[in-house]
Amino acid sequence: MTLFCGLLLWQYEPPSQVFTLREAIMRQIVVAIALVISLVPYPGQLRAEPDPLVSWLMNEPATLFDIGMLRLNETLDLIKPTFRGDLIASASYSWEQNRIRIGASAVLEKGRSDFKSVCKKVIKLIRRYGGGLPEFDPSYGNYPSNYSEFFKHFDYERKNAPDKYRQKLDQIFQIEVEVVEEDAVYDENVLARCDGPLMSNKVYFEE
């Protein structure tokens, strides 16, 4: 900036001699270059260090469980358009119960009385996406579900992975559904609540 100001003074100081056209053009070029240089930040100004919070986030690794939960929730989003009506579904992990809880909420029009049937249908729908089992059949065998597929590496298996860990993971999936009346306030006008394990044909209603 000092250089630029000096060049400006040099450019606009009262002429003490007559300059040639070539010299006048050169002065204009030098001033223009100085102006451009003065507008460019120093290298130190172009670099900003991440603060402690961002540094921690950058260094915190995403686990296979984190990625599996992300994939699971993305898949549950695909279920919604297949349901005739409004449906919200998402998955979370319960530390207290050691359960992967797939929660869903179905909205019915006012006046409908088939809410228990709808509750069962939602559970069947989630099970179907989980492994093609609207009703669990023991003859299906001990194959892992589609949902536990999300909790594995792509195209390879780690040698230190627990034996049949995906089948074991399937045992902690729990589906929980509530059916509510449209325009209902949260936790009010709940018509039915039902739940059941993923790898099961049982549906339990909350009385």
N, C-alpha and C positions, 0 to 999 in steps of 0.2 A: 504494500500500500504506500510506503514511503517513496518507493521508486516511482509509483504512478503519480503521486502528488508532485514529485520533483519534475517529472516529464511534463506534467501539465503546466507548471511554472515556466519550464523551458519552452513549451509550445506557445504560450501566450505572453511571454515577456515582450516588452516593446522592442521591435527589431532595431538592432544597432548597425546592421549592414544589410545589403541587398542580397537575397538568396536566389540561386538559380532555381528553375522549375524542378530539376532533379532533386535538389536539396530539400525543397518544400515537400515533395512527395515522400521522400524518405522520412522526414519528420512525422508526417501523418501516419505512416506505417508503424513507426516505433511507438507512437502514442497508442495506436489501436492494439498492438501486441501487449503493451503494458496494461491496458484496460482488461484484456482477456485474462492475463495472469492474475490480476488483482481479484477477479471474481472466482477463481478456482480455489477451493479450500485446501489447506495444508493436508498432507497425508494423515496426520494425526487426527484431523477433524473428520475424516471419512470413516473412521473405524470406531465402533461403539462396542464396549464389552458387555456381555449379558450380565444382568444383576444376579444375586445369589439364588433367587427363586427360579429364574429361567435356567441357570446352570444346574440346579438340582433336577429340574424336569428333563434336561438334556441327558443327564447321567443316570436317570432312573430307568432301568430296563423294563420293557413290556414282557410279561411272562406268557407262557403258552395258555395259561388260564385266562389272562386278560384278553388275548386274541380270540380264544374260544368263545368267551362271553360276547365279544363284539360280533363275531360271525353269527352266533345264536340270535342275538337281537335283530340283526339284519334280516335273518330268515323269518323271524316272527312278523316282521313288517310285511312280508309277502303273503302271509296268511290272511290278512285283513280283507283284501279285495275278494277272497273266495267265500266270505261269510255274507249271507243275506241280511244286511243290517250293519249298524255301527259296531265296530269291534276294536278294542285297544289291547295289545298284548306286548309284554316285555318280560325279560328275565333278570333276576338278581340272585346274589348268593347270600344265604343266611349263615353267619358265623355261629350263632347260637345253636342252630339245628343241623349244621353241616348239610344243607340242602340247596340245590339249584332250583329256585322257585320260578316257575313260569306262570305269571299272573295275567289274567285276561278279564276284561270287563265288556259285557255285551249290553247294548242299549235297545230296549223294546219300546214300541209305541204304547201309549196309554191304553189301558183296557184289555191288553192281551193277558191270557191266563196260562199260556203254555210255557211259563218261565222255567220250570224244572226240566222240561224237555229240551229247551234251548241250552240250558246249563250243561246237560249231558252232550249235546251236539258239539258244543265248543270244545269240550274235553276230547271227544272223538276226533275232531278236526285237528287239534294240536298233536294228538297221538299219530294220526295218519301222516302228517308232515314229518313226524319224528322217526317213522320207520315203516309206514305203510300198514299200520295196525289200528284200524278204527276200533276193533275189539281184539284184545290181546289173545293170541293163540299159543299155548305152550309148545305146540308142534313146530312153531316158527324156529325154534332152536335158540342157541345161546349166541346170537349174532348181535353186534353192537348197533345202536340206533344211528340214524342220520345226525342227530344232535351231537352225540359224542364224537362224531367224525370231525366236528369243528375244533376239537381239542387235541389235534394231532398235527405232526409236521407234514408238509407236502412232500410226497414221493419218497419218503424214507422214514425209518423207524430207528430210534435210539436204542442201542444195545442195553442200556441201563434202565429202560422203561419198565415199570411194574408189569407183571404178567397179566394179560387180559384187563388192562386198566380201563379200557373204554367200556367193557361190560360192567365193570365195577362202578364206573362213573354213572352209567345209566340208572343204577339203583338209588341215586340220590336226587334224581329229577322228580320234582313234585309239581303237579299242575293245579292251580287254584283259580277258580272262575267265580265271578259274581255277575248277576243279571240285574240291571237297574232300569227303572222307568225313565223315559226321556224327560229332559228338563229337570231331572232330580238334583237336589242339592247333595254335595258330597256326603256319603255315608247315610243318606236318607233315601227312602223309597227303594231300598234294596229288596228285590223280589225273591232272589234265591242266591245261595252260595253253595258251591260244590267243589270237591277236590278229589284227587286220586294220583297214584304214582304213574309215571310215564309207561313203564313196562308192566301194565296190568289192565284188566278189563273191569276193574271195580271203580265205582263212582260213589262218593260219600256226600251226603247233603248235611248242611248245618241247619239244625232245627232252631 
